[in-house]
Amino acid sequence: MQNASGLSFVIKEMIKHLANLLFVNGLFIFLVRKTTKSGTGYNIKLIGQPTNYFKYGAAIIGLSFAVIAILIVMVFTQNVMILIAAVLISLGTARQIFASALDVVTTNLNAFVSSWAATLLLLAKNRPMASTTDWSSIVTRLEMIIVSRRLENNLPPKLEGVTPESQQILLDYLDEHKWELECQQAITDDDSSCHAFFQYVTKKIREKLEIYDELEDQQERSGGVNAVILIALGTLVWLIS
């Protein structure tokens, strides 16, 4: 029952995303407003679902569209060539829908990783350089990860303007939001505590990036040229008929 509930939630979020894409693309003025929204927001419940749910959900939506589209064409015509065209176009469109449905997950994953990477970077920069931990080296490694993975420096609004003198604000934020990372350890101003938390979060970020890479690969293989070829073949068959 819990598995079905999780998958249903994923499918609902994907359908909302697809509907939003259609609405935004249809009304260009709203697209402009959309791009001005902050990239720090993410749906933690969505990205916390098992990776397979994302693939199953996108596949269900794509195949459902293809089946419904083919059935509708069958109702109105018995022409074999048109039916073949409908199948090809529907399958091509279904592949594109599959890729677009996954986009809601990759977008949320990117926002999640970007936000926590920026938060870790702030933590490292605000630590005393004269300590048992080489925080300057950690800052360099974090900046390399952010640049190499093309992440955005999306610092949560609550942490804007935090300095070493207001470090407690950052520590309170970490303690309040550590549940997002399934972290149980206490977070204090002690250097060993901050370093342990840094290592834990870095591991979580790498895990989420692996999922992101896997889903992005699925998007590239399902959409793009492959989908266009099927749609083009279907259109050609329809024109010949």
DRENTOR-183160 format. One line per 8 residues: number of its first residue (from 1); their letters; for each residue x, y, z of C-alpha. Coordinates in nm, 2 decimals, padded with zeros to 4 digits. Layout:
# residues N
NUM	A	X:Y:Z | ...
END
This chain:
# residues 241
1	MQNASGLS	00.00:00.00:00.00 | 00.28:00.24:00.09 | 00.46:00.16:-00.24 | 00.14:00.24:-00.44 | 00.10:00.56:-00.24 | 00.46:00.67:-00.32 | 00.43:00.59:-00.69 | 00.09:00.77:-00.71
9	FVIKEMIK	00.25:01.08:-00.55 | 00.53:01.07:-00.81 | 00.29:01.04:-01.10 | 00.07:01.32:-00.96 | 00.38:01.55:-00.94 | 00.49:01.46:-01.29 | 00.14:01.53:-01.44 | 00.13:01.87:-01.26
17	HLANLLFV	00.47:01.94:-01.41 | 00.36:01.85:-01.76 | 00.04:02.05:-01.73 | 00.25:02.34:-01.61 | 00.48:02.31:-01.91 | 00.19:02.32:-02.15 | 00.03:02.61:-01.97 | 00.36:02.81:-01.96
25	NGLFIFLV	00.45:02.74:-02.32 | 00.10:02.84:-02.43 | 00.12:03.17:-02.24 | 00.46:03.32:-02.30 | 00.41:03.61:-02.06 | 00.39:03.36:-01.78 | 00.71:03.19:-01.90 | 00.89:03.52:-01.83
33	RKTTKSGT	00.76:03.53:-01.48 | 00.85:03.16:-01.43 | 01.21:03.21:-01.50 | 01.24:03.48:-01.24 | 01.15:03.24:-00.96 | 01.42:03.14:-00.71 | 01.59:02.81:-00.78 | 01.64:02.72:-00.42
41	GYNIKLIG	01.30:02.56:-00.38 | 01.26:02.18:-00.40 | 01.01:01.92:-00.31 | 01.19:01.70:-00.05 | 00.91:01.45:-00.05 | 00.95:01.40:-00.42 | 01.32:01.35:-00.44 | 01.31:01.12:-00.13
49	QPTNYFKY	01.11:00.86:-00.33 | 01.29:00.55:-00.47 | 01.46:00.60:-00.80 | 01.25:00.33:-00.97 | 00.94:00.52:-00.89 | 01.06:00.80:-01.11 | 01.11:00.57:-01.41 | 00.79:00.38:-01.35
57	GAAIIGLS	00.58:00.70:-01.31 | 00.72:00.86:-01.63 | 00.67:00.53:-01.82 | 00.31:00.50:-01.71 | 00.23:00.85:-01.81 | 00.40:00.82:-02.15 | 00.25:00.48:-02.24 | -00.10:00.59:-02.12
65	FAVIAILI	-00.08:00.88:-02.36 | 00.03:00.65:-02.65 | -00.25:00.40:-02.59 | -00.52:00.66:-02.55 | -00.40:00.84:-02.87 | -00.39:00.52:-03.07 | -00.74:00.41:-02.95 | -00.88:00.75:-03.04
73	VMVFTQNV	-00.74:00.72:-03.40 | -00.88:00.37:-03.43 | -01.23:00.49:-03.34 | -01.23:00.74:-03.63 | -01.05:00.54:-03.91 | -00.98:00.19:-04.03 | -00.70:00.30:-04.27 | -00.40:00.08:-04.20
81	MILIAAVL	-00.15:00.35:-04.31 | -00.30:00.61:-04.09 | -00.31:00.36:-03.80 | 00.06:00.29:-03.85 | 00.13:00.66:-03.86 | -00.06:00.71:-03.54 | 00.14:00.43:-03.37 | 00.47:00.58:-03.47
89	ISLGTARQ	00.37:00.94:-03.38 | 00.22:00.83:-03.05 | 00.53:00.63:-02.95 | 00.76:00.92:-03.04 | 00.55:01.16:-02.84 | 00.53:00.91:-02.55 | 00.91:00.90:-02.54 | 00.92:01.28:-02.53
97	IFASALDV	00.66:01.28:-02.25 | 00.87:01.03:-02.06 | 01.17:01.25:-02.08 | 00.97:01.56:-01.99 | 00.81:01.39:-01.69 | 01.15:01.30:-01.55 | 01.24:01.67:-01.58 | 01.05:01.76:-01.27
105	VTTNLNAF	01.27:01.52:-01.07 | 01.60:01.63:-01.22 | 01.50:01.99:-01.16 | 01.43:01.93:-00.80 | 01.74:01.72:-00.75 | 01.95:02.00:-00.90 | 01.79:02.26:-00.67 | 01.84:02.03:-00.37
113	VSSWAATL	02.21:01.96:-00.44 | 02.28:02.32:-00.53 | 02.12:02.45:-00.21 | 02.31:02.21:00.02 | 02.64:02.25:-00.17 | 02.61:02.63:-00.12 | 02.52:02.58:00.25 | 02.82:02.36:00.30
121	LLLAKNRP	03.04:02.61:00.12 | 02.92:02.88:00.36 | 02.99:02.66:00.66 | 03.34:02.59:00.54 | 03.41:02.95:00.47 | 03.29:03.06:00.81 | 03.50:02.82:01.00 | 03.82:02.95:01.17
129	MASTTDWS	04.11:02.88:00.94 | 04.34:02.81:01.24 | 04.19:02.48:01.34 | 04.27:02.11:01.32 | 04.07:02.08:01.00 | 04.20:02.23:00.67 | 03.89:02.42:00.59 | 04.06:02.62:00.31
137	SIVTRLEM	04.13:02.30:00.12 | 03.76:02.19:00.18 | 03.64:02.53:00.04 | 03.85:02.47:-00.28 | 03.71:02.11:-00.32 | 03.36:02.23:-00.28 | 03.40:02.51:-00.53 | 03.54:02.26:-00.78
145	IIVSRRLE	03.24:02.03:-00.73 | 03.00:02.33:-00.78 | 03.18:02.44:-01.10 | 03.24:02.09:-01.25 | 02.88:01.98:-01.19 | 02.74:02.32:-01.31 | 02.55:02.37:-00.99 | 02.41:02.71:-00.89
153	NNLPPKLE	02.51:02.88:-00.58 | 02.16:02.88:-00.44 | 02.20:02.97:-00.08 | 01.88:02.94:00.12 | 01.73:03.29:00.19 | 01.76:03.24:00.56 | 02.14:03.22:00.53 | 02.19:03.53:00.32
161	GVTPESQQ	02.43:03.76:00.49 | 02.55:03.51:00.75 | 02.90:03.58:00.87 | 03.14:03.41:01.11 | 03.01:03.64:01.38 | 02.65:03.52:01.31 | 02.75:03.16:01.28 | 02.48:03.05:01.52
169	ILLDYLDE	02.22:03.13:01.26 | 02.38:02.88:01.02 | 02.41:02.61:01.29 | 02.04:02.66:01.39 | 01.95:02.62:01.02 | 02.15:02.30:00.99 | 01.99:02.15:01.30 | 01.64:02.25:01.17
177	HKWELECQ	01.69:02.11:00.82 | 01.92:01.81:00.88 | 01.62:01.58:00.86 | 01.62:01.64:00.48 | 01.95:01.45:00.47 | 01.83:01.18:00.72 | 02.10:01.31:00.96 | 02.06:01.22:01.33
185	QAITDDDS	02.39:01.35:01.46 | 02.40:01.67:01.67 | 02.55:01.98:01.51 | 02.75:02.22:01.73 | 03.01:02.49:01.68 | 03.28:02.23:01.77 | 03.52:02.18:01.48 | 03.49:01.80:01.49
193	SCHAFFQY	03.11:01.82:01.48 | 03.11:02.05:01.18 | 03.36:01.84:01.00 | 03.17:01.52:01.06 | 02.85:01.69:00.93 | 03.04:01.81:00.63 | 03.15:01.46:00.54 | 02.80:01.32:00.59
201	VTKKIREK	02.64:01.58:00.37 | 02.91:01.54:00.10 | 02.83:01.17:00.08 | 02.45:01.25:00.05 | 02.52:01.50:-00.22 | 02.72:01.25:-00.42 | 02.44:00.99:-00.39 | 02.19:01.24:-00.52
209	LEIYDELE	02.42:01.34:-00.80 | 02.44:00.97:-00.91 | 02.06:00.95:-00.92 | 02.06:01.28:-01.12 | 02.31:01.15:-01.37 | 02.11:00.82:-01.41 | 01.78:01.01:-01.48 | 01.94:01.26:-01.70
217	DQQERSGG	02.09:00.98:-01.91 | 01.74:00.83:-01.93 | 01.60:01.16:-02.05 | 01.87:01.19:-02.32 | 01.81:00.84:-02.45 | 01.43:00.87:-02.45 | 01.37:01.22:-02.58 | 01.56:01.42:-02.84
225	VNAVILIA	01.66:01.25:-03.17 | 01.50:00.91:-03.09 | 01.16:01.07:-03.04 | 01.19:01.30:-03.34 | 01.27:01.01:-03.57 | 00.96:00.82:-03.47 | 00.74:01.13:-03.51 | 00.90:01.21:-03.85
233	LGTLVWLI	00.85:00.85:-03.97 | 00.49:00.86:-03.86 | 00.43:01.20:-04.03 | 00.59:01.06:-04.35 | 00.36:00.75:-04.34 | 00.06:00.98:-04.28 | 00.15:01.20:-04.58 | 00.19:00.90:-04.81
241	S	-00.15:00.76:-04.70
END
